[in-house]
Amino acid sequence: MSAVVHFASVSHRYGRTVALDGVDLAVPAGVLAGLIGPDGVGKSTLLGLAAGVTRIQQGAVHVLDRDMARATERRSAASRIAYMPQGLGRNLYPTLSVAENLDFFGRLFGEPRAERAARIDELLLATGLAPFRDRPAGKLSGGMKQKLGICAALIHDPDFLILDEPTTGIDPLSRRQFWELIADLRARRAGMSVLVATAYMEEAERFDWLAALHGGQVVATGTPAALEARTGEESLERAFVALLPQDARGTGAPLVTPARVVHDGPPAIEADGLTRRFGAFTAVDHVSFRIEKGEIFGFLGSNGSGKSTTMKMLTGLLPASEGTARLFDKPLDARDMETRRRVGYMSQAFSLYSELTVRQNLVLHAELFGLKRAEVTPRVGEMLTRFDLAAVADSRPESLPLGMRQRLQLAAAVIHHPEMLILDEPTSGVDPVARDDFWRFLIALSREDGVTIFLSTHFMNEAERCDRISLMHEGKVLAVGTPAALKAAHGGESLEEVFITVLEAAGARGESDASAFAAARPVARHTRRFDPRRLLAYAWRERLEILRDPARLAFALLGPALLLITFGYGISFDVEQLPFAVLDQDRSAESRQLVESFQGSRYFEEHPAITSASELEARLKSGELKLAIEVPPDFGKDLMRGLKPQVGVFLDGAMPFRAETTRGYVLGLAQSYLADEEMRRSGKASPLYPISIAPRFRYNQAFKSANAIVPSVIVLMLVLIPAIMTALGIVKEKETGSIVNFRATPVTKVEFLLGKQLPYVAIAFVSFITLVLIASFLFWVPLKGSLPALAVGSLVYVLATTGFGLFVSSFVQSQVAAIFATAIIAIIPAVNFSGLLVPVSSLSGGARLMGLAFPAAWYQPISVGVFAKGLGFADLWPNMVVLGLFALGFIAAAVVALRKRGA
């Protein structure tokens, strides 16, 4: 049998952690093959290497006879591979509808419009998603998300389908429908190869071929029957455990749930008609149940049925819209801290702090729940021992396998001695050995400590261990009872059959038509190195996401406008209407003429006269006055005698720039006063200097700060927000996991980056138009030069600034880091070295180099030059060329820094 993928001596590390250790494995073609193994053994790494999304560190990987180490062969193979990553809908876009998601994936693979539309209709009909084609992907249930993920993977009719734990976290009915869909697909596409990693052994039973992994190595391969025969076990789950090394098999003893000890007194939880509405949508609809003290109560239901919402209401995290809930015979009150201390809650997603070690997380939770200082250290030590965490006490959670992280969350939930535990799918994605170990802790808490446990799960073997279970669908409880009683009542041999029977009776069965799957189509597999359709696909999708996020769109468009208004009014170098007062101790005609020279100036505003030296000091100190003038006694007489009387001028120097400007005004008025006085005495003008200087302002004749500040602030606005928005657009894909669509498809780095950039260039240019209108009609800044030259220069400038955002996003991993890095790196040169405060020509040394090394310094002469100096293309084309080079440079740097494959 030929191999669809072949791994030869493949080793892979994440830091010090060995994920794969010399793996040699050939996966047969044309079969449904599976990878099974505990958490952290390298299953996802193997699938990532096969899909081309993970970089090969050591060894060789060949897929569909292509060498995945070669970029050209990897790109060729990508058009024949479909990869569905781990996590519900992780490769989907929640704001896009079902049809729009599929349309995007079709565009990525170059499907023509008519063929794309027909293929989408075919896939939606086959999966039962046709009635939901206009529903946003984020509002689908878990099962529907996985169906949509399969549709997205099949849009280009691949030869090799790679699925990484595709059914983790979805209910049994959705799991069964999912695998029926895969079976129907394979029946019509007999040559298709499927490789799956799964945590469900009952799923692996139906696979054609399996590879069991442990410690980064392959421990066994073969059919499920061959593995069972090899180990002498009757089930694949027990065979899998038997294949593991002795120290990895857990206790090896069967997991038995002892009989529950009945406790007297009121129930631990009592819900009566509990309802929760979100607008017109009812998430929980009049749910009633009763859980006794020390009982293990299982909450089973379809995805989106309201299980998590019910749990959050019982912990006080969500208020109930209707109905009542009682905890320990007391009405539920989120403000009652005593009641909340009696409850431990473990969320579905990991919710502890990755920055803290295991021990520090436990200490923090102990202190948050008010344990006495003397009790904290012993209790933390007890939790580390009881939950087998002592060996990793000083490690951070992110470095631990999933099963160990779940044990840490459980330890944090029980550290304050709660009487009740509420656990939301605590073992989702955890391997069988880790699940059994986790359940041993739960059973001990219930039977030995009398802790009431209320948990949700999609594993039917876990539901069998519960004292009672409830089945829920669309916000309503459909059945409650012991597992044995429910099987007897519904005639099912297993709980899975009961679950499916009850939910289908309630209308949960999807309307699918697998016959809609067409036979394999002749598909052109030639992949262009550069295809504008792929670039435009990303631009189209980014545009839709922006338009459907009003907050982001408002920030992008209104943010620059509001900041320009704020800066335009807030930053001014105009020194006018300065409050002044006079202490006139002479009161002569000459002193009054001196005061009148200040009164007649628009730069000064007279306040009531000063009567004493102490008052002068006090009014300056209070800030009422910026200038105080003291005219000495006999000022007029001394002046008439030809003496040089001294006039005291006191300036508020708290703001040196304004004080220096005020000093210039005072000297000018004093000289004007002396010239006028000489004219009155001699009858002719007598110049103070042998030459006459007549200054003329060539530009900004009104000498208004707004005419200089507003065009300069436009420079800052067009670099700050466009760069941040562009950086966030790419980093968001890294955080949500949708970056895998770029890595697993033939899309090149240039296509991805330019496609992501174009919508933000358009938004930035619209913002530029808005800023020009505000400058012209709010601040009345005259636009004297060429508007086309300003528009072209601004377009090239936003290409450079958004290119800068691309570059930053290529090496940061979180949106917070992107915001800080972009803002800090952009603001410093744009404010200090671009000409906003000091002309670049006046800078020297490193400051000048720093200014010229950033686009803002080259755009500032364009903005100010067109507004104030009447410049056009002939004057500004060199700056535009440099800005174009900046744009190309930043995009090229982003291409080099961005990784097409993960570590």
Helices and strands as residue ranges (DSSP letters): E 3-14, E 17-28, E 32-36, H 43-51, E 58-63, E 66-67, H 71-78, E 81-84, H 98-108, H 113-127, G 130-132, G 137-139, H 142-154, E 160-164, H 172-188, E 193-197, H 201-204, E 209-214, E 217-222, H 224-231, H 236-243, G 246-248, E 269-278, E 281-291, E 296-301, H 307-314, E 322-327, E 330-331, H 337-341, E 343-346, H 358-368, H 373-386, G 390-392, G 397-399, H 402-414, E 420-424, H 432-449, E 452-456, H 460-463, E 468-473, E 476-481, H 483-490, H 495-505, G 514-516, H 532-547, H 550-570, E 578-584, H 589-599, E 604-606, H 613-622, E 627-631, H 635-640, E 648-651, H 656-682, H 705-736, H 740-744, H 749-777, H 787-809, H 815-832, G 840-842, H 845-852, H 856-864, I 865-869, H 873-897
